[in-house]
Amino acid sequence: MPSTGTSISTAAAIALAALALPSAASAATATTACVPQPTTKAFAKFGDTADYSVAPGGNFESTAGWTLKGGAKLVSGNESLGVLGGSKSLSLPLGATATSPAFCVDETNPHFRFASKPDNAVAGYAAVVLYRDSAGKVKEAKFTSSAFQAWGAGKWAASSISPLATKIPLLSGGGKTASVQIMFVSTGNPTAVGVGFWGKFAAGAIGKVSIDSLMIDPYRRG
């Protein structure tokens, strides 16, 4: 489980991200579906044969539409997994956050995945799906973190298959869409002793994590 300090940091980041979410009036729509996007079998080499489309700004070749805090920035060097081509990726120092543009999700968008890389053993992240409920309150739909991955420091890895539409109550009845955001938080590795101290001591240089190739699964699995 994340440490208390990590939980407080994540909660504060969620509150800040609320400012960028759509109003309650546009949170769910009963009449329209999301516009289909081009797809590829982006994670086939990892045994995942589902089709995926690129999330808005998910190639991280530009920060357009993204809200970056705490020193988050684009750096040279694309993920090496071959999920998407490009020349840049997102770098998150310890404590930094990056919140995506709001995008349309309906019941045919059950999951998302991305590529991630820790700089060292004290690095870690959380990926949070944000949306507004029918009362206009920002909700955390799913908490996905690097704790569920087995990776080596300095190596790119595919994230776990992370729930999206399957965890948003607004979509449970079908025939609705929701505007959501995905927020990445550089939490550090909660099991690493002194991660907070060393990360702050080094101005976030210790415990950085990189993110790239944010993809949305547009079909329900059988």
N, C-alpha and C positions, 0 to 999 in steps of 0.2 A: 504493500500500500504506500502511496506517496506520503512524505513527511508533512507535518503541519505547515511548515513554511512553504512547501510546494503548493499545498491546497489553497492557502491564502493568496498566493501569487496568481494561481489559475482563476480563482473567483474574481479577483480584481480585474484581470484581463477580460473576463466575460462581461463584466459590467461596462467596461470601456467599449467593447465591441457592440454593445446594445445601441449605441448612438448611430451606428451605420446600418442597422437592420431596418427593413421596411416597416411602415406603420401597421397597426393591427388590422386596418381595413384591407390591406393588401396581403396579409399573411396567408390566407387560404382562399381559393377560388373554386367554385363548384362547376364551372362551365367549360374551362379550357384545360388542355394538356400542354406539357412542355414541348417545345419544338425539337424534334429529333436532330441529333448531331452525327457527323461521320464517326465511324467506329473502326477500331483495329483490335486484334487479339494481343493486346499490349503485354500481358503477363503470361503468355503461353509457355515460355521457357521455364516458368515456375510451376507448371502443372495446372494453371488457371486458364481455361479455354474460353472464358466469357469475353464478350465484346466490351470495349471501353471507349469512351469519348473523353477528350481533354476538357477539364474544368476551365471556366473562364480564368485566364491568366495562369493556368496550371503548368505551362511550359517554363515559366519563370525566366523568360527572355526579356521581360519588361515588368515594372512594378505598377503599371496602369491598373487602377481599381483596387489595389491592395493597400491595406493600412499597416504600416511597419512601425514598431515601437521598440525601444530599448537597444538600438544598434543593429536591428535586423536589416539586411541589405543583400543585393545581388552581388555575386562574385563570379570570377571567371572559372570555368570548368563545369561541364555537364555531368549528370549521373552516367555511370559507366555500364549500366545494365542493358541499355538499348531499348528502354521503354519508349522514350521520345528522343529525337535528335535535338541539338542545340549547342550553345556554347557557355551557358550560365546556369547557376543554381542559387537557391536561397540559403543564406548563412544566418544562423540565429545564435548570438552569444547567450550565455547563461542569463535567464530572466527576460529575454526578448520575446516578442510576440509578432505574428504576421497573420492578419485576418483577410480572407479572400473577399472579392466582390460578391454581392448577393447574387444568387442564381436560382433558376427554377428547378424544382424537384417534384416529381409525381410518383405514383406507386410503381412505375416501371424503372425507377432509379434506386434499387435496393442497397447498393454498396459503393464504396470508394476505396481506392488504393493509391499509393505513391511510393517514391523511392526516398530513402533516408540514409544518412551517414553520420556517425559520431566521430568527433575528432580524437577522442580518447575515452578511457573507461569511466570517467565521471560525467560524460555527456548523456543526455536523455531528453525525451520530448513527450508532450501530450498533444493529441489532435482532438479538437472539440467541435461537434456540430451544433450550431446555434440557430434558433428559429424563434419566432414570436407565437405564443399561443393565441387562442381566440379572444383573450382578454388583453392582449397587447404586451404581455410579460415575456421577457426573454427567457428561454429555456435551454438547458443543456441536454441535447438529445442522446449523445453518446460520448463516452470518454474512452479514447484509444491511446495507448502509450507504448513507449519503447520497452516497457517491462514485459510485453508479450512477444518480444523478438529475441532471437539468439543471433548476435552479430559480433564481429570483431572490430576493434577500434580502427577507424580510418578506412573502412570498407563499405561500399554502397550495398544496401539490401532492400528487397521489396517489403513493404509493410504487410501486416495481416490484412485479410479481407474485412473491411470495417463497415458496420451497418450504417445506412443513411435513411432512406425512406421507411425502412422496416422499423425504425425507432421513433418516428414522428407521429404522434397520435392524430394529428390533423388529417393524415392521409389514410388512416385505417379503414375508413368507410368507402374509399375508392372515389374516382371522379373529381378529385381535387388536386390543386397544386399548392406548393409552399415555397416561399423565398427563404433560402438558407445561406449561411456562411460557414466556412470551415476555418477554424483558427488553430494555428500551430503555436505552442508554447514551449520554449526551451527550459525545461524543469531541472535539468541535471539528473544524474542517476541517484535516486533516493537511497540506494543501498551503499553508495560510496561514502566513506567516512570523510567528513570535512568538505563536501562538495560546495556548500554555500560559502564557507570561509575562503577556500582557494579560488573559487570563481570570482568572488568580489575582490580578493587580493590582486588578482591578475586582470581586473577590469573586464571580466567576462571572457577573456582569451582562453581560459581553461574551461572545458565543458561545452564548447560550441557544437552545434549539430547542423547538418545541411539537409535540405529538403528539395526535391525536384519531382517533376512528372506527376502532378496530381491528376488522377483519372477517375471518371464516374462510370459505373456499370449501368447501362440503360435497359437491361432486361432482367427479369426475375429468373432465378435458376430453377431448374426442374426439381 
